[in-house]
Amino acid sequence: MTEFDAVFLSYDEPMADSLHARFQRTLGGSAKRVHGVHGMRRAYRLCAEVVDREQFFLADGDFAIDSGFDAAAVEPLDEGVSMRVWRAVNPVNGLTYGYGGLKLIRRSDLREMGEAVDVLAALPGRIEFAQETAGITRFNQSPFHAWKAGFRECAMLARGSEYGMANDEARQRMEAWTESRCGEFASHAAAGAREGVAFAREAARDPKLFDHLNDPSWLRAQFTAAHGDQAVSG
């Protein structure tokens, strides 16, 4: 047991049920579930309403937590810190960074979240990045989910990281995504990454287009238009 609540936030990920069960077992308690909520900002804010404690663990629906993660040893967030992010292993390109990683977050700061394309970058306080790895981000569960991950991440990296990442580091990560060749559906992640970079160049002339990155229906339509009617759920 830990002194924190926990929420598993899923939308349509094929492995969400099993990964939620793994999350519960590893944390040794009851991890609540928010599922199928349309609108990323709305979904995150709903997470703040289902917990009873101010600070809680938050995992995305494709996060496979390391069974050895010691939640009981985690220190609470310091004053002025809105969120801590642990690293996750990327299964298609070997990168290990905060993308898709486990989070410890403040309920009150989620309620005061501002506007940003990368939704959690708009929290009012500081964001910490832990050096430890907490699991694997298993986004490559179908051709569509792998493509979507590459598209969204590289569009945001090409636009300019809202977390203050240096341009050289962002460029290196984009290159790794576009060269993805390991693991299942790696070619779809690579295609999504390339198309996400192209989208960012186009959207630079009309920044409102970046709002599409948080619209599941638009993303699915983009995938289908470019790659045909392939499986989107496993």
C-alpha contacts under 8 A as a table, 3 or more apart, distances in Angstrom:
res1	aa1	res2	aa2	distance
1	M	27	L	6.49
1	M	28	G	5.10
1	M	29	G	5.74
1	M	71	A	7.84
1	M	72	A	6.59
2	T	5	D	7.68
2	T	27	L	7.29
2	T	28	G	7.78
2	T	29	G	7.85
2	T	71	A	6.17
2	T	72	A	4.89
3	E	72	A	7.45
4	F	53	R	6.69
4	F	55	Q	5.92
4	F	56	F	4.91
4	F	57	F	6.71
5	D	31	A	7.09
5	D	51	V	6.29
5	D	52	D	7.08
5	D	53	R	6.17
5	D	55	Q	6.95
5	D	56	F	4.52
5	D	57	F	6.21
6	A	30	S	7.43
6	A	31	A	4.80
6	A	32	K	6.17
6	A	51	V	7.50
6	A	56	F	5.13
6	A	57	F	4.40
6	A	58	L	5.85
7	V	31	A	5.33
7	V	32	K	4.67
7	V	33	R	5.60
7	V	34	V	7.10
7	V	47	C	6.74
7	V	51	V	7.69
7	V	56	F	7.30
7	V	57	F	6.20
7	V	58	L	4.99
7	V	59	A	6.45
8	F	20	H	6.31
8	F	23	F	7.79
8	F	31	A	6.54
8	F	32	K	6.10
8	F	33	R	4.87
8	F	34	V	6.33
8	F	58	L	6.01
8	F	59	A	4.95
8	F	60	D	5.97
8	F	61	G	6.29
9	L	33	R	6.01
9	L	34	V	4.92
9	L	35	H	5.97
9	L	43	A	7.75
9	L	44	Y	7.92
9	L	47	C	7.67
9	L	58	L	7.23
9	L	59	A	6.09
9	L	60	D	4.93
9	L	61	G	5.30
10	S	13	E	6.61
10	S	16	A	6.43
10	S	33	R	7.53
10	S	34	V	6.29
10	S	35	H	4.74
10	S	36	G	6.37
10	S	60	D	5.98
10	S	61	G	3.95
10	S	62	D	7.51
11	Y	35	H	5.26
11	Y	36	G	4.19
11	Y	37	V	6.50
11	Y	38	H	7.92
11	Y	61	G	6.81
12	D	16	A	7.62
12	D	35	H	7.99
12	D	36	G	6.55
12	D	233	S	7.35
13	E	16	A	5.29
13	E	61	G	6.19
13	E	62	D	6.40
13	E	139	F	7.96
13	E	141	Q	7.30
13	E	145	H	7.68
13	E	233	S	6.96
14	P	17	D	7.81
14	P	141	Q	6.54
14	P	142	S	7.95
14	P	233	S	5.65
14	P	234	G	5.88
15	M	18	S	5.65
15	M	19	L	6.13
15	M	61	G	7.84
15	M	62	D	6.99
15	M	141	Q	7.24
16	A	19	L	5.12
16	A	20	H	5.90
16	A	61	G	5.21
16	A	62	D	6.28
17	D	20	H	5.19
17	D	21	A	6.35
18	S	21	A	5.09
18	S	22	R	6.25
19	L	22	R	4.94
19	L	23	F	6.09
19	L	61	G	7.22
19	L	62	D	7.07
19	L	63	F	6.82
19	L	64	A	5.77
19	L	65	I	7.87
20	H	23	F	4.97
20	H	24	Q	6.27
20	H	31	A	7.66
20	H	33	R	7.79
20	H	61	G	7.39
21	A	24	Q	5.12
21	A	25	R	6.26
22	R	25	R	5.16
22	R	26	T	6.13
22	R	64	A	7.32
22	R	65	I	7.12
22	R	67	S	7.77
23	F	26	T	5.31
23	F	27	L	6.22
23	F	31	A	7.06
23	F	64	A	7.34
23	F	65	I	6.09
24	Q	27	L	5.37
24	Q	28	G	6.08
24	Q	29	G	5.86
24	Q	30	S	5.77
24	Q	31	A	5.24
25	R	28	G	5.19
25	R	29	G	7.01
26	T	65	I	7.48
26	T	66	D	7.79
26	T	67	S	5.47
26	T	68	G	7.44
26	T	69	F	7.11
27	L	30	S	7.92
27	L	31	A	7.80
27	L	70	D	7.83
27	L	71	A	6.19
32	K	50	V	7.52
32	K	51	V	7.89
34	V	37	V	7.39
34	V	43	A	7.48
34	V	46	L	7.67
34	V	47	C	6.71
37	V	40	M	7.60
37	V	42	R	7.42
37	V	43	A	5.50
38	H	42	R	7.39
38	H	43	A	6.98
38	H	216	P	7.73
39	G	42	R	5.31
39	G	43	A	6.12
39	G	214	N	6.76
39	G	215	D	6.68
40	M	43	A	5.02
40	M	44	Y	6.25
40	M	119	V	7.36
40	M	214	N	6.10
40	M	215	D	7.91
41	R	44	Y	5.32
41	R	45	R	6.28
41	R	119	V	6.23
42	R	45	R	5.14
42	R	46	L	6.17
43	A	46	L	5.14
43	A	47	C	6.52
44	Y	47	C	5.16
44	Y	48	A	7.05
44	Y	110	L	7.23
45	R	48	A	5.36
45	R	49	E	7.04
45	R	110	L	5.91
45	R	111	R	6.03
46	L	49	E	5.13
46	L	50	V	6.76
47	C	50	V	5.53
47	C	51	V	6.94
48	A	51	V	5.96
48	A	107	R	4.85
48	A	108	S	7.49
48	A	110	L	6.41
48	A	111	R	6.87
49	E	107	R	7.87
51	V	54	E	7.81
51	V	56	F	7.48
51	V	107	R	7.88
53	R	56	F	6.73
53	R	107	R	7.60
54	E	106	R	5.55
54	E	107	R	5.11
54	E	108	S	6.80
55	Q	76	P	7.47
55	Q	77	L	7.74
55	Q	104	L	6.65
55	Q	105	I	5.49
55	Q	106	R	4.57
55	Q	107	R	6.09
56	F	104	L	5.49
56	F	105	I	5.57
56	F	106	R	6.63
56	F	107	R	7.37
57	F	102	L	7.13
57	F	103	K	5.54
57	F	104	L	4.45
57	F	105	I	6.40
58	L	102	L	6.23
58	L	103	K	5.06
58	L	104	L	6.14
58	L	105	I	7.02
59	A	63	F	6.18
59	A	101	G	7.23
59	A	102	L	5.25
59	A	103	K	6.43
60	D	63	F	5.48
60	D	100	G	6.83
60	D	101	G	7.94
60	D	102	L	7.73
62	D	100	G	7.79
62	D	137	T	5.81
62	D	138	R	4.97
62	D	139	F	5.38
63	F	100	G	6.60
63	F	101	G	7.01
63	F	102	L	7.53
63	F	135	G	7.02
63	F	136	I	6.02
63	F	137	T	4.62
63	F	138	R	5.82
63	F	139	F	7.75
64	A	135	G	5.53
64	A	136	I	5.15
64	A	137	T	6.12
64	A	138	R	6.48
65	I	69	F	7.24
65	I	102	L	7.77
65	I	134	A	5.93
65	I	135	G	4.30
65	I	136	I	6.52
66	D	69	F	5.41
66	D	134	A	5.56
66	D	135	G	4.42
66	D	136	I	7.39
69	F	134	A	6.15
70	D	73	A	5.66
70	D	74	V	7.20
71	A	74	V	5.38
77	L	81	V	5.97
77	L	82	S	7.40
77	L	83	M	7.25
77	L	84	R	7.35
77	L	104	L	7.75
77	L	105	I	7.95
78	D	81	V	5.61
80	G	125	G	5.34
80	G	126	R	6.18
81	V	84	R	7.70
81	V	125	G	5.13
81	V	126	R	4.52
81	V	127	I	5.87
81	V	128	E	7.14
82	S	105	I	5.85
82	S	106	R	5.58
82	S	109	D	6.13
82	S	123	L	6.47
82	S	124	P	6.86
82	S	125	G	4.71
82	S	126	R	5.58
82	S	127	I	5.85
83	M	103	K	6.63
83	M	104	L	5.51
83	M	105	I	4.36
83	M	106	R	6.56
83	M	125	G	7.81
83	M	126	R	7.05
83	M	127	I	4.98
83	M	128	E	6.21
84	R	103	K	5.56
84	R	104	L	5.15
84	R	105	I	6.58
84	R	127	I	5.84
84	R	128	E	4.53
84	R	129	F	5.67
84	R	130	A	6.66
85	V	98	G	6.08
85	V	101	G	6.22
85	V	102	L	5.81
85	V	103	K	4.57
85	V	104	L	6.66
85	V	127	I	7.66
85	V	128	E	6.27
85	V	129	F	4.92
85	V	130	A	5.85
86	W	97	Y	7.75
86	W	98	G	5.96
86	W	101	G	5.32
86	W	102	L	5.24
86	W	103	K	6.32
86	W	129	F	6.23
86	W	130	A	4.94
86	W	131	Q	6.74
86	W	132	E	6.01
86	W	133	T	5.79
86	W	134	A	5.84
87	R	96	T	6.07
87	R	97	Y	4.55
87	R	98	G	4.40
87	R	99	Y	7.05
87	R	100	G	7.78
87	R	101	G	5.08
87	R	102	L	7.14
87	R	129	F	7.79
87	R	130	A	6.85
87	R	131	Q	6.74
87	R	132	E	6.12
87	R	133	T	4.41
87	R	134	A	5.98
87	R	135	G	7.35
88	A	96	T	5.47
88	A	97	Y	5.71
88	A	98	G	6.05
88	A	99	Y	6.54
88	A	100	G	6.20
88	A	101	G	4.71
88	A	102	L	7.51
88	A	133	T	5.52
88	A	134	A	5.96
88	A	135	G	5.09
88	A	136	I	4.88
88	A	137	T	5.81
89	V	94	G	6.73
89	V	95	L	6.18
89	V	96	T	4.50
89	V	97	Y	6.97
89	V	133	T	7.32
89	V	135	G	6.37
89	V	136	I	4.55
89	V	137	T	6.14
90	N	93	N	6.06
90	N	94	G	5.44
90	N	95	L	5.31
90	N	96	T	5.95
90	N	136	I	6.31
90	N	137	T	5.86
90	N	138	R	7.55
91	P	94	G	6.10
91	P	136	I	7.14
91	P	137	T	7.14
91	P	138	R	6.84
91	P	140	N	7.61
91	P	182	C	6.79
91	P	183	G	5.90
92	V	140	N	7.77
92	V	177	W	7.94
92	V	180	S	5.35
92	V	181	R	5.99
92	V	182	C	4.45
92	V	183	G	5.06
92	V	184	E	7.29
92	V	185	F	7.90
92	V	186	A	5.25
92	V	189	A	7.58
93	N	176	A	6.00
93	N	177	W	6.16
93	N	179	E	7.23
93	N	180	S	4.65
93	N	181	R	6.45
93	N	182	C	6.00
93	N	186	A	7.88
94	G	182	C	7.84
95	L	173	R	7.66
95	L	176	A	7.49
96	T	99	Y	7.93
96	T	133	T	7.65
97	Y	101	G	7.56
98	G	101	G	5.12
98	G	129	F	7.17
99	Y	137	T	7.73
100	G	136	I	7.93
100	G	137	T	5.31
101	G	134	A	6.98
101	G	135	G	7.19
101	G	136	I	7.59
101	G	137	T	6.75
102	L	134	A	6.49
102	L	135	G	7.75
105	I	109	D	7.87
105	I	110	L	7.77
106	R	109	D	5.37
106	R	110	L	6.43
107	R	110	L	5.23
107	R	111	R	6.53
108	S	111	R	5.23
108	S	112	E	6.64
109	D	112	E	5.00
109	D	113	M	6.11
109	D	123	L	6.04
109	D	124	P	6.25
109	D	125	G	7.40
110	L	113	M	5.08
110	L	123	L	6.51
112	E	123	L	7.03
112	E	124	P	6.89
113	M	120	L	7.45
113	M	122	A	5.50
113	M	123	L	4.70
113	M	124	P	6.35
114	G	122	A	4.82
114	G	123	L	6.33
114	G	124	P	7.35
115	E	119	V	6.86
115	E	122	A	5.70
116	A	119	V	5.10
116	A	120	L	7.51
116	A	121	A	6.36
116	A	122	A	5.45
116	A	162	E	7.78
117	V	156	M	7.72
117	V	210	F	6.67
117	V	211	D	6.39
117	V	213	L	7.40
117	V	214	N	7.47
118	D	121	A	5.62
118	D	122	A	7.64
118	D	156	M	7.42
118	D	162	E	6.97
119	V	122	A	5.95
120	L	123	L	5.74
121	A	162	E	6.03
121	A	163	Y	6.22
123	L	126	R	7.76
130	A	133	T	7.95
138	R	141	Q	6.66
139	F	145	H	5.96
139	F	146	A	5.74
139	F	149	A	6.64
140	N	143	P	7.11
140	N	145	H	5.84
140	N	146	A	4.32
140	N	184	E	6.31
140	N	185	F	6.02
140	N	186	A	7.41
140	N	189	A	7.69
141	Q	145	H	6.15
141	Q	146	A	6.71
141	Q	184	E	7.64
141	Q	185	F	7.73
141	Q	233	S	7.58
141	Q	234	G	5.94
142	S	145	H	5.25
142	S	146	A	6.15
142	S	185	F	6.76
142	S	231	A	6.71
142	S	232	V	5.82
142	S	233	S	5.92
142	S	234	G	4.64
143	P	146	A	5.34
143	P	147	W	6.12
143	P	185	F	5.63
143	P	188	H	5.77
143	P	189	A	7.88
143	P	230	Q	7.15
143	P	231	A	6.55
143	P	232	V	6.30
143	P	234	G	7.78
144	F	147	W	5.07
144	F	148	K	5.98
144	F	188	H	7.47
144	F	220	R	7.36
144	F	223	F	6.76
144	F	230	Q	7.56
144	F	231	A	6.95
144	F	232	V	4.83
144	F	233	S	7.58
145	H	148	K	5.06
145	H	149	A	6.21
145	H	232	V	6.79
145	H	233	S	7.83
146	A	149	A	5.30
146	A	150	G	6.50
146	A	185	F	6.22
146	A	186	A	7.07
146	A	188	H	5.77
146	A	189	A	4.68
146	A	192	G	7.63
147	W	150	G	5.32
147	W	151	F	6.03
147	W	188	H	4.79
147	W	189	A	4.33
147	W	190	A	7.26
147	W	191	A	6.57
147	W	192	G	4.37
147	W	193	A	7.36
147	W	223	F	7.42
148	K	151	F	5.04
148	K	152	R	6.00
148	K	189	A	7.28
148	K	192	G	6.21
148	K	219	L	6.91
148	K	223	F	7.78
149	A	152	R	5.49
149	A	153	E	6.04
149	A	189	A	6.61
149	A	192	G	7.24
149	A	193	A	7.88
150	G	153	E	5.42
150	G	154	C	5.93
150	G	177	W	6.55
150	G	178	T	7.89
150	G	189	A	4.78
150	G	190	A	6.39
150	G	191	A	7.44
150	G	192	G	4.65
150	G	193	A	4.17
150	G	194	R	7.89
150	G	196	G	7.05
151	F	154	C	5.57
151	F	155	A	5.95
151	F	189	A	7.46
151	F	191	A	7.82
151	F	192	G	4.16
151	F	193	A	4.58
151	F	194	R	7.21
151	F	195	E	6.16
151	F	196	G	4.11
151	F	197	V	7.49
152	R	155	A	5.23
152	R	156	M	6.24
152	R	192	G	7.91
152	R	193	A	7.63
152	R	196	G	6.25
152	R	213	L	5.97
153	E	156	M	5.26
153	E	157	L	6.14
153	E	193	A	7.31
153	E	196	G	7.55
154	C	157	L	4.84
154	C	158	A	5.84
154	C	174	M	5.77
154	C	177	W	7.52
154	C	193	A	5.26
154	C	194	R	7.58
154	C	196	G	5.35
154	C	197	V	5.66
155	A	158	A	5.19
155	A	159	R	6.07
155	A	193	A	7.44
155	A	196	G	4.33
155	A	197	V	4.99
155	A	198	A	7.72
155	A	199	F	6.49
155	A	200	A	5.07
156	M	159	R	4.99
156	M	160	G	6.23
156	M	161	S	6.33
156	M	200	A	7.40
157	L	160	G	5.19
157	L	161	S	5.32
157	L	170	A	5.78
157	L	171	R	7.63
157	L	174	M	6.96
158	A	161	S	7.73
158	A	170	A	7.54
158	A	171	R	7.72
158	A	174	M	7.68
158	A	197	V	5.78
158	A	200	A	6.09
158	A	201	R	7.79
159	R	200	A	5.76
159	R	201	R	7.78
159	R	204	A	7.45
160	G	165	M	7.98
160	G	167	N	7.57
160	G	170	A	7.94
161	S	164	G	5.69
161	S	165	M	5.55
161	S	166	A	8.00
161	S	170	A	7.40
162	E	165	M	7.50
165	M	169	E	6.74
165	M	170	A	6.53
166	A	169	E	5.38
166	A	170	A	6.31
167	N	170	A	5.05
167	N	171	R	6.09
168	D	171	R	5.06
168	D	172	Q	6.24
169	E	172	Q	5.13
169	E	173	R	6.31
170	A	173	R	5.18
170	A	174	M	6.23
171	R	174	M	5.11
171	R	175	E	6.23
172	Q	175	E	5.15
172	Q	176	A	6.31
173	R	176	A	5.06
173	R	177	W	6.24
174	M	177	W	5.10
174	M	178	T	6.17
174	M	193	A	7.23
175	E	178	T	5.18
175	E	179	E	6.21
176	A	179	E	5.17
176	A	180	S	6.20
177	W	180	S	5.17
177	W	189	A	7.12
177	W	190	A	5.74
177	W	193	A	5.93
178	T	189	A	7.53
178	T	190	A	4.36
178	T	191	A	6.86
178	T	192	G	7.95
178	T	193	A	5.24
178	T	194	R	5.71
179	E	190	A	5.89
180	S	186	A	5.45
180	S	187	S	6.53
180	S	189	A	6.69
180	S	190	A	5.19
181	R	186	A	5.05
181	R	187	S	6.20
181	R	190	A	7.65
182	C	186	A	5.79
183	G	186	A	5.78
185	F	188	H	5.35
185	F	189	A	6.62
186	A	189	A	5.07
186	A	190	A	6.22
187	S	190	A	5.03
187	S	191	A	6.15
188	H	191	A	5.02
188	H	192	G	6.05
189	A	192	G	5.04
189	A	193	A	6.12
190	A	193	A	5.03
190	A	194	R	6.34
191	A	194	R	5.23
191	A	195	E	6.16
192	G	195	E	5.09
192	G	196	G	5.87
193	A	196	G	4.99
193	A	197	V	6.34
194	R	197	V	5.31
194	R	198	A	6.46
195	E	198	A	5.03
195	E	199	F	6.06
196	G	199	F	4.94
196	G	200	A	6.21
197	V	200	A	5.14
197	V	201	R	6.52
198	A	201	R	5.23
198	A	202	E	6.47
199	F	202	E	5.09
199	F	203	A	6.00
200	A	203	A	4.98
200	A	204	A	6.01
200	A	210	F	7.69
201	R	204	A	5.32
201	R	205	R	7.64
202	E	205	R	6.08
202	E	206	D	7.50
203	A	206	D	4.91
203	A	207	P	5.37
203	A	208	K	7.45
203	A	209	L	5.48
203	A	210	F	6.42
204	A	207	P	5.51
206	D	209	L	5.94
207	P	210	F	5.74
208	K	211	D	5.77
209	L	212	H	5.75
210	F	213	L	5.68
211	D	214	N	5.91
211	D	215	D	7.23
212	H	215	D	5.06
212	H	218	W	6.38
212	H	219	L	7.27
213	L	216	P	7.76
213	L	218	W	7.99
213	L	219	L	6.97
215	D	218	W	5.45
215	D	219	L	6.32
216	P	219	L	5.11
216	P	220	R	6.15
217	S	220	R	5.21
217	S	221	A	6.23
218	W	221	A	5.09
218	W	222	Q	6.21
219	L	222	Q	5.09
219	L	223	F	6.27
220	R	223	F	5.11
220	R	224	T	6.17
221	A	224	T	5.13
221	A	225	A	6.05
222	Q	225	A	5.19
222	Q	226	A	6.26
223	F	226	A	5.29
223	F	227	H	5.77
223	F	228	G	7.33
224	T	227	H	5.27
224	T	228	G	4.64
224	T	229	D	5.39
224	T	230	Q	7.27
225	A	228	G	5.95
227	H	230	Q	7.22
231	A	234	G	6.25
